[in-house]
Amino acid sequence: LYLVESGGGLVQPGGSLRLLCLSSGFTLDDSAISWYRQAPGKVRALVARITNDGANTNVADSVKGRFTISRDIAKNTVYLQMNSLKPEDTAMYYCARGWTTLDYWGQGTQVTVSS
């Protein structure tokens, strides 16, 4: 069982990125998935999460209106669409299995927002 993130990179302020979280060893129907981020010197913080049935999502206030979480069951993938990126969005982004109790984490993908 594992999770693998991809899609990070360097982007200018105002740009967009789409992060992917590929799951293996379990189905998305069975588990909520959460996206977290951690910037240097800061604690890891929730960005967005989606329930196992896809009916509910939760997005942090700091990214509300700019970031969207979605999923594709057939591809075992959860997406984090990030628009209007700001320098303060620079961080390592992780996906994890679960809503509040998180038992598996990916290795992370770096997002850098800079001109």
TAGINOR-V479284 format. One record per residue. N is the residue number from 1. RES is the residue in one letter. PHI is phi in radians with two decimals (* if undefined). OMEGA is omega in whole degrees, 0 to 359 (999 if undefined). Layout:
N_RES_PHI_OMEGA, N_RES_PHI_OMEGA
This chain:
1_L_*_178, 2_Y_-2.79_176, 3_L_-2.24_180, 4_V_-2.29_177, 5_E_-1.64_174, 6_S_-2.71_175, 7_G_1.80_179, 8_G_-1.27_179, 9_G_2.86_179, 10_L_-1.73_181, 11_V_-2.48_179, 12_Q_-1.36_175, 13_P_-0.95_183, 14_G_1.58_181, 15_G_-1.44_182, 16_S_-2.29_172, 17_L_-2.51_172, 18_R_-2.14_178, 19_L_-1.59_178, 20_L_-2.10_174, 21_C_-2.19_180, 22_L_-1.59_180, 23_S_-1.83_177, 24_S_-2.51_178, 25_G_1.66_176, 26_F_-2.74_180, 27_T_-1.80_180, 28_L_-1.17_177, 29_D_-1.15_184, 30_D_-1.66_190, 31_S_-2.47_166, 32_A_-1.25_176, 33_I_-2.26_180, 34_S_-2.11_171, 35_W_-1.89_175, 36_Y_-2.16_173, 37_R_-2.46_178, 38_Q_-2.45_175, 39_A_-1.64_180, 40_P_-0.95_178, 41_G_1.37_181, 42_K_-2.12_178, 43_V_-1.36_177, 44_R_-1.19_186, 45_A_-2.27_177, 46_L_-1.16_176, 47_V_-1.88_181, 48_A_-2.85_177, 49_R_-2.65_183, 50_I_-2.42_182, 51_T_-1.28_184, 52_N_-1.14_178, 53_D_-1.65_178, 54_G_1.27_186, 55_A_-1.40_183, 56_N_-2.25_175, 57_T_-2.30_179, 58_N_-2.44_183, 59_V_-2.19_180, 60_A_-1.08_181, 61_D_-1.02_184, 62_S_-1.17_182, 63_V_-2.13_183, 64_K_-1.06_182, 65_G_1.53_180, 66_R_-2.03_182, 67_F_-1.91_178, 68_T_-2.36_177, 69_I_-1.87_179, 70_S_-2.66_181, 71_R_-2.63_175, 72_D_-2.23_183, 73_I_-1.04_183, 74_A_-1.07_182, 75_K_-1.76_181, 76_N_0.91_188, 77_T_-2.27_172, 78_V_-1.94_183, 79_Y_-1.95_170, 80_L_-2.20_177, 81_Q_-1.49_184, 82_M_-2.09_179, 83_N_-2.02_178, 84_S_0.85_185, 85_L_-1.15_181, 86_K_-2.11_177, 87_P_-0.97_180, 88_E_-1.26_173, 89_D_-1.44_179, 90_T_-1.07_183, 91_A_-3.10_166, 92_M_-1.52_182, 93_Y_-1.87_182, 94_Y_-2.16_167, 95_C_-1.92_183, 96_A_-2.52_177, 97_R_-1.53_177, 98_G_2.20_179, 99_W_-1.84_174, 100_T_-2.03_173, 101_T_-1.63_186, 102_L_-1.97_187, 103_D_-1.92_177, 104_Y_-2.34_181, 105_W_-2.18_170, 106_G_-1.43_183, 107_Q_-1.52_177, 108_G_1.70_174, 109_T_-2.39_186, 110_Q_-1.47_173, 111_V_-2.06_178, 112_T_-2.18_180, 113_V_-1.94_185, 114_S_-2.77_175, 115_S_-1.65_999
